[in-house]
């Protein structure tokens, strides 16, 4: 008995689904503005994380540990 062939179909990611909905609702300029704003948020979070890590290193060096 031979097994049936398996067909792999990609399940869209949640982010991909949101982008598709966004493209239906927003104009191109609004999409770009929203993406730029979100990228700014992510960059701010990365910088905040880097600041916290730098502070920990400085405090560790100052205490001699």
Secondary structure, DSSP 8 states (H G I E B T S, - for coil): -------------HHHHHHHHHHHHS-HHHHHHHHHHHHHHHHHHHHHHHHHHHHHHHHHHHHT-
